[in-house]
């Protein structure tokens, strides 16, 4: 029987999901470690404590004992909630799962992420103006192409039927629709975490996460986790040891991480295309001021 123990770490791509999972890894580690902070082990960049990426093809095949390439995309989609229910039922602990997918219904008209297997979700959100810059670097495309992706209601990942990806097809929708799908669902409990709040107020923001997840973490543990996950440290470790989640075309996964980089990169026309498409959600999340101008 499902134990409702899946925790989704969800976000649109390039919204801080990896950084947050590294912070969570440290919080979970130090919470179980009674040693003084100066004696604790440093972060291992390639040992993120998230059990799986929810769209993993191998995950799907292992739990259902099927060959996914023999199935049509709508058949795969219809079966995926079964995978998550089995994961929950077979685990005697909380299971953390990363996803970049929107909270949608499957071809069978049931939630892709089943409420009866879910404990809660953390939803990471970031200013789409900054996402457009990071997205272009990560996926080796132009800024105009990344803006087109964020504005596309049919956008997704791993959807080329002529290519067999390591991950299953994923529906992202437009940036606004992705955000709305998680913020407005009534099926599961969702805590929204803004990337910008993690940057500007990491201690208080992670305190909210700790309270939401009911983790036994102290202020000292939170400050230790933040120090271990400083961006320059992550960047240096990637350059020294590599990073398993980096795409083959990436020069660096941890490239910049700055807020407001869009001001140096985007043209007024590019800013306008994003703001006009996503004005409602950008206003709701305080990425626009009272006059509708981006911060």
C-alpha positions in Angstrom: 0.0 0.0 0.0 1.3 3.5 -0.9 2.7 5.4 2.1 2.5 8.9 0.7 6.2 9.4 1.1 7.4 10.9 -2.2 8.7 14.5 -2.0 9.0 16.3 -5.3 11.7 18.8 -5.9 10.2 20.6 -8.9 11.1 23.5 -11.1 11.3 24.8 -14.6 14.9 24.2 -15.9 17.6 26.5 -14.8 15.7 27.7 -11.7 18.0 26.5 -9.0 16.9 22.9 -8.6 20.4 21.5 -8.5 21.7 24.1 -6.0 18.7 23.5 -3.8 19.2 19.8 -3.9 22.8 20.3 -2.8 21.6 22.4 0.1 19.0 19.8 1.0 21.7 17.1 0.8 23.8 19.0 3.3 20.8 19.6 5.6 19.9 16.0 5.6 23.5 15.0 6.2 24.3 17.4 9.0 21.0 16.8 10.7 22.0 13.2 11.2 25.5 14.0 12.2 26.3 14.9 15.8 29.8 16.0 15.1 30.8 19.7 15.6 30.5 21.5 12.2 34.3 21.9 11.9 34.7 18.1 11.9 32.0 17.3 9.4 32.8 16.1 5.9 32.7 18.6 3.0 30.1 18.4 0.3 30.6 15.8 -2.4 29.2 17.5 -5.6 28.3 14.2 -7.2 26.5 12.7 -4.3 23.2 14.7 -4.3 20.7 13.1 -1.9 17.8 12.8 -4.3 16.8 9.3 -5.1 16.1 9.6 -8.8 15.1 12.0 -11.6 11.5 11.2 -12.0 11.7 11.1 -15.8 14.5 8.5 -15.8 13.9 5.9 -18.5 15.7 3.3 -16.4 13.6 4.0 -13.4 10.4 3.5 -15.5 11.7 0.2 -16.9 13.0 -1.2 -13.7 9.8 -0.7 -11.8 7.5 -2.0 -14.5 9.8 -4.6 -16.1 9.0 -3.3 -19.6 11.0 -2.0 -22.5 9.9 1.6 -22.9 11.0 1.9 -26.5 8.3 -0.6 -27.4 5.6 1.8 -26.1 4.0 4.9 -27.6 4.6 8.2 -25.7 0.9 8.3 -24.5 1.3 4.7 -23.2 4.4 5.6 -21.3 2.7 8.7 -19.8 -0.3 6.7 -18.7 1.9 4.2 -16.8 4.2 6.6 -15.0 1.9 7.2 -12.0 2.2 3.4 -11.4 5.9 3.7 -11.1 5.6 6.4 -8.5 3.1 4.5 -6.5 5.3 1.4 -6.5 8.3 3.5 -5.4 6.3 4.8 -2.5 4.8 1.5 -1.5 8.2 -0.3 -1.6 10.1 2.3 0.5 10.1 2.6 4.3 11.5 6.1 4.2 10.9 9.5 2.5 11.9 9.5 -1.2 13.1 12.7 -2.8 12.5 13.0 -6.6 13.7 15.7 -8.9 11.4 16.8 -11.8 11.3 19.6 -14.4 7.9 18.7 -15.5 4.7 20.7 -15.2 2.0 19.3 -12.9 -0.3 17.8 -15.5 -2.8 15.0 -16.2 -1.7 11.9 -18.0 -3.4 10.4 -21.1 -5.6 8.5 -18.6 -6.7 11.9 -17.0 -5.0 11.3 -13.7 -2.2 13.4 -12.1 1.2 12.5 -13.4 2.4 12.9 -9.8 -0.1 10.9 -7.8 -1.4 12.5 -4.6 -1.9 9.1 -3.0 1.9 8.5 -3.2 2.9 12.0 -2.4 3.9 13.7 0.9 4.5 17.2 -0.5 6.5 19.2 -3.1 9.1 22.0 -3.0 8.7 24.2 -6.1 11.7 26.3 -7.0 10.9 29.4 -9.1 13.2 32.0 -10.7 12.8 35.2 -12.7 12.2 34.1 -16.3 14.4 37.0 -17.5 17.4 35.3 -15.8 16.2 31.8 -16.8 16.4 32.8 -20.5 20.1 33.6 -20.2 21.0 30.5 -18.3 18.8 28.3 -20.5 20.5 29.5 -23.6 24.0 28.6 -22.2 22.8 25.3 -20.8 21.1 24.0 -24.0 23.6 25.7 -26.4 20.9 27.8 -28.2 20.4 31.5 -28.9 18.7 33.9 -26.4 15.8 34.2 -28.9 15.5 30.5 -29.0 15.4 30.2 -25.2 12.8 33.0 -25.1 10.7 31.1 -27.6 10.9 28.0 -25.5 9.8 29.8 -22.3 6.9 31.3 -24.2 5.9 28.0 -25.9 2.7 26.4 -24.5 3.8 23.1 -26.1 7.4 23.1 -24.9 9.0 19.9 -23.6 12.1 17.9 -23.2 13.3 14.6 -24.8 10.3 14.7 -27.2 12.0 13.9 -30.6 10.4 10.5 -31.6 13.5 9.7 -33.7 15.8 9.8 -30.7 16.0 7.5 -27.7 16.9 9.7 -24.7 18.0 8.5 -21.3 15.0 10.4 -20.0 11.3 10.0 -20.9 9.4 12.7 -22.8 8.5 15.6 -20.4 5.9 18.3 -20.7 7.1 21.7 -19.6 4.5 24.0 -21.2 5.3 27.7 -21.1 7.1 29.2 -18.1 3.9 30.8 -16.8 1.8 27.6 -17.3 4.5 25.5 -15.6 4.5 27.8 -12.5 0.7 28.0 -12.4 0.4 24.2 -12.7 2.3 23.7 -9.4 1.1 26.8 -7.6 -2.6 26.2 -8.3 -2.8 22.5 -7.7 -5.1 21.5 -4.8 -4.0 17.9 -5.0 -0.8 18.1 -3.0 0.9 20.4 -0.5 3.4 22.7 -2.2 6.0 25.1 -0.7 7.1 27.8 -3.2 10.8 28.8 -2.9 12.1 31.7 -4.9 15.6 31.4 -6.2 16.1 35.0 -5.4 15.1 34.5 -1.7 17.6 31.6 -1.5 20.3 34.0 -2.7 19.4 37.0 -0.6 18.0 35.4 2.6 19.3 31.8 2.6 19.0 31.2 6.3 15.4 32.3 6.7 14.4 30.7 3.4 15.9 27.4 4.4 14.2 27.7 7.8 10.9 27.7 6.0 11.9 24.6 4.1 13.0 22.8 7.3 9.7 23.7 9.0 7.7 22.5 5.9 9.6 19.2 5.7 9.8 18.8 9.5 13.5 18.2 9.4 15.4 18.2 12.7 17.8 20.9 11.5 19.2 23.7 13.7 20.3 27.2 12.7 23.9 26.0 12.9 23.2 23.2 10.5 21.5 25.6 8.0 24.5 28.0 8.1 26.9 25.1 7.6 24.9 23.8 4.6 24.9 27.3 3.1 28.7 27.7 3.5 29.3 24.3 1.9 27.1 25.2 -1.1 28.6 28.6 -1.9 28.5 29.0 -5.7 32.2 29.5 -6.1 32.9 26.4 -4.1 30.6 24.4 -6.3 32.1 25.8 -9.4 35.6 25.0 -8.2 34.7 21.5 -7.3 33.1 20.9 -10.7 36.2 22.2 -12.5 38.3 19.8 -10.4 36.2 16.7 -10.3 33.5 17.2 -12.9 29.7 17.0 -12.4 27.5 14.1 -13.4 24.5 16.3 -14.4 26.4 18.5 -16.8 25.2 18.2 -20.4 27.9 17.3 -23.0 27.8 20.7 -24.6 28.1 22.6 -21.3 31.4 24.3 -20.6 30.4 24.6 -16.9 27.2 23.6 -15.2 27.8 26.1 -12.5 28.4 29.0 -14.8 27.2 32.2 -13.1 24.2 31.9 -10.7 23.9 35.7 -10.6 20.6 37.6 -10.1 19.9 40.3 -12.7 22.3 39.0 -15.3 19.5 39.6 -17.9 20.2 43.3 -17.7 23.6 42.8 -19.3 22.4 40.3 -21.9 18.8 40.9 -23.1 17.7 43.6 -25.5 14.7 45.7 -24.7 12.7 43.8 -27.3 13.7 40.5 -25.7 12.7 41.7 -22.3 9.4 42.9 -23.7 8.6 39.5 -25.2 9.0 37.8 -21.9 7.3 40.4 -19.8 4.2 40.6 -22.1 3.8 36.8 -22.2 4.3 36.3 -18.5 3.1 39.5 -16.9 0.5 38.0 -14.7 2.7 35.4 -13.0 5.7 37.7 -12.9 3.6 40.2 -11.0 2.3 37.6 -8.6 5.8 36.5 -7.8 7.1 40.0 -7.4 9.4 40.1 -10.5 7.7 43.2 -11.7 7.1 46.5 -9.8 3.8 48.3 -9.4 4.3 49.9 -12.8 4.9 46.6 -14.5 8.7 47.1 -14.9 11.1 44.2 -14.1 13.2 44.5 -11.0 
